[in-house]
Amino acid sequence: MRIISGSARGTKLVSLDSLDTRPTLDRVKEALFSSITPYVSESVVLDLFAGSAALGLEALSRGAKECDFIDNNKFAKQIIETNIKKTHMEDKSSVYICDFLDFLDRCNKKYDLVFLDPPYASDFVEKALKKLKPYLNGNAIVVAEVLKGTEFDYVGYEVLKEKSYGKVSIFTLTKELV
């Protein structure tokens, strides 16, 4: 697992040795970032189920302004902080080890780009989408990674793109215009 492009290109990242986390494969990450390139530069990013922080760090490496990394796994904190240091992104990163709903309850920021990559056997994507809307800037996008074939409610969002890569599907969503 590594940073694919940008200022930290080639930096190898560490990940949690756990069945609860599964880092996004490099080939999937490369295809994903190719499709969202126009949304990354100068964006304020939220990596809501950060794990190893690979998605948020890739965005920072490619020119995002800042990223908040959220995970409720206390062991993830050291991994996230190690990867932030390895990529030299300390000044653009904030790490919060807490439940994602608790974070959103006290959040006072708006985001341009949000990554949702929760455990597959959960309803967290749906819960996060319902809670996220007030924290999204006008043309913000939300990127959700789910197990291929997973159905979830995305009422209030428009699907910009859906693409499958092996066992996973990536949805790129934006708020519906009312």
C-alpha positions as CSV (number, residue, x, y, z in Angstrom):
1,M,0.0,0.0,0.0
2,R,1.5,3.3,-1.1
3,I,0.7,6.9,-2.1
4,I,0.2,6.7,-5.9
5,S,0.6,10.3,-7.0
6,G,1.4,13.9,-5.9
7,S,3.9,15.3,-3.4
8,A,4.1,12.0,-1.3
9,R,4.2,9.7,-4.4
10,G,5.7,6.3,-3.7
11,T,5.5,6.6,0.1
12,K,4.8,3.2,1.6
13,L,2.0,3.2,4.2
14,V,1.5,0.9,7.1
15,S,-1.8,-0.7,7.9
16,L,-3.6,-2.4,10.8
17,D,-3.1,-6.1,11.1
18,S,-6.8,-6.8,11.6
19,L,-9.8,-8.3,9.9
20,D,-11.8,-5.1,10.7
21,T,-9.8,-3.0,8.3
22,R,-9.1,-3.7,4.6
23,P,-7.1,-1.0,2.9
24,T,-8.3,0.1,-0.6
25,L,-6.2,-1.7,-3.2
26,D,-3.7,0.5,-5.1
27,R,-5.4,-0.3,-8.5
28,V,-8.8,0.7,-7.1
29,K,-7.4,3.9,-5.5
30,E,-5.7,4.8,-8.7
31,A,-8.9,4.4,-10.8
32,L,-10.9,6.3,-8.1
33,F,-8.6,9.3,-8.0
34,S,-8.4,9.4,-11.8
35,S,-12.2,9.9,-11.8
36,I,-12.3,12.5,-9.0
37,T,-9.3,14.6,-9.9
38,P,-11.2,17.8,-10.5
39,Y,-12.6,17.7,-6.9
40,V,-9.3,17.1,-5.1
41,S,-7.2,20.3,-5.4
42,E,-7.7,22.8,-2.5
43,S,-10.5,20.6,-1.1
44,V,-11.4,20.2,2.6
45,V,-11.5,16.4,3.0
46,L,-13.2,14.1,5.5
47,D,-11.9,10.5,5.7
48,L,-14.7,9.2,7.9
49,F,-13.6,5.6,8.4
50,A,-9.9,6.3,8.0
51,G,-8.3,2.9,8.9
52,S,-4.8,3.5,7.6
53,A,-5.6,7.0,6.3
54,A,-4.7,6.0,2.8
55,L,-7.6,7.7,1.0
56,G,-7.3,11.0,2.8
57,L,-3.5,11.0,2.5
58,E,-3.8,10.3,-1.2
59,A,-6.0,13.4,-1.5
60,L,-3.6,15.5,0.5
61,S,-0.7,14.3,-1.7
62,R,-2.7,15.4,-4.7
63,G,-3.3,18.9,-3.5
64,A,-6.2,18.8,-1.0
65,K,-6.0,21.7,1.5
66,E,-6.7,19.7,4.7
67,C,-8.1,16.4,6.0
68,D,-9.9,15.2,9.1
69,F,-9.3,11.5,9.8
70,I,-12.0,9.7,11.8
71,D,-11.9,6.2,13.1
72,N,-13.3,4.5,16.2
73,N,-10.5,1.9,16.5
74,K,-8.1,3.1,19.1
75,F,-5.3,1.0,17.5
76,A,-5.9,2.9,14.2
77,K,-4.6,6.1,15.8
78,Q,-1.0,5.1,15.8
79,I,-1.2,3.8,12.3
80,I,-2.9,7.0,11.0
81,E,-0.4,9.2,12.8
82,T,2.6,7.1,11.5
83,N,1.3,7.4,7.9
84,I,0.7,11.1,8.3
85,K,4.3,11.6,9.5
86,K,5.6,9.4,6.7
87,T,3.9,11.6,4.1
88,H,4.9,14.8,5.9
89,M,1.2,15.9,6.1
90,E,1.1,16.8,9.8
91,D,0.2,20.5,9.2
92,K,-2.8,19.5,7.0
93,S,-4.1,16.6,9.1
94,S,-6.3,16.2,12.2
95,V,-7.0,12.8,13.8
96,Y,-10.1,12.0,15.8
97,I,-10.6,8.6,17.4
98,C,-14.3,8.4,18.1
99,D,-17.6,7.1,16.7
100,F,-18.4,8.8,13.3
101,L,-21.9,9.8,14.5
102,D,-20.4,11.5,17.6
103,F,-17.9,13.3,15.4
104,L,-20.6,14.6,13.1
105,D,-22.8,15.7,16.1
106,R,-20.0,18.1,17.2
107,C,-18.6,19.0,13.7
108,N,-18.5,22.6,12.8
109,K,-17.0,22.4,9.4
110,K,-18.1,21.9,5.8
111,Y,-16.3,19.5,3.4
112,D,-15.7,19.3,-0.3
113,L,-14.7,15.6,-0.5
114,V,-15.8,12.8,1.9
115,F,-14.5,9.2,1.9
116,L,-16.8,6.5,3.3
117,D,-15.1,3.1,3.6
118,P,-16.7,1.5,6.6
119,P,-16.7,-2.2,7.5
120,Y,-18.7,-4.0,4.8
121,A,-21.0,-5.8,7.2
122,S,-22.5,-2.6,8.5
123,D,-25.2,0.0,7.7
124,F,-22.7,2.8,8.3
125,V,-22.7,4.2,4.7
126,E,-26.4,4.8,5.0
127,K,-26.2,6.3,8.4
128,A,-23.3,8.5,7.4
129,L,-25.1,9.7,4.3
130,K,-28.2,10.7,6.3
131,K,-26.1,12.6,8.8
132,L,-23.6,14.2,6.4
133,K,-25.7,16.6,4.3
134,P,-25.4,19.7,6.5
135,Y,-21.6,19.3,6.5
136,L,-21.2,19.3,2.7
137,N,-20.3,22.3,0.6
138,G,-22.4,23.0,-2.5
139,N,-20.6,20.8,-5.1
140,A,-19.1,18.4,-2.6
141,I,-18.8,14.7,-3.5
142,V,-19.0,11.7,-1.3
143,V,-17.1,8.5,-2.3
144,A,-18.5,5.3,-0.8
145,E,-16.7,2.0,-1.0
146,V,-19.0,-1.0,-0.4
147,L,-19.0,-4.8,-1.0
148,K,-20.2,-5.4,-4.6
149,G,-23.9,-6.0,-4.7
150,T,-24.5,-4.1,-1.4
151,E,-27.7,-1.9,-1.6
152,F,-28.0,1.2,0.5
153,D,-30.3,4.1,0.7
154,Y,-28.9,7.3,-0.8
155,V,-32.0,9.4,-0.7
156,G,-31.1,13.1,-1.2
157,Y,-28.0,12.2,-3.3
158,E,-27.4,11.8,-6.9
159,V,-25.1,9.0,-8.2
160,L,-22.4,10.6,-10.4
161,K,-20.6,7.3,-11.0
162,E,-20.8,3.7,-9.9
163,K,-17.9,1.3,-10.7
164,S,-17.0,-2.2,-9.6
165,Y,-13.5,-3.5,-9.1
166,G,-13.5,-7.2,-8.2
167,K,-15.4,-7.6,-4.9
168,V,-15.9,-3.9,-4.3
169,S,-18.1,-1.1,-5.7
170,I,-17.3,2.6,-5.6
171,F,-20.1,5.1,-5.6
172,T,-19.4,8.8,-6.2
173,L,-22.4,10.8,-5.0
174,T,-23.3,14.5,-4.7
175,K,-26.2,16.2,-3.0
176,E,-29.4,16.4,-5.1
177,L,-30.3,19.9,-6.1
178,V,-33.6,20.8,-4.5
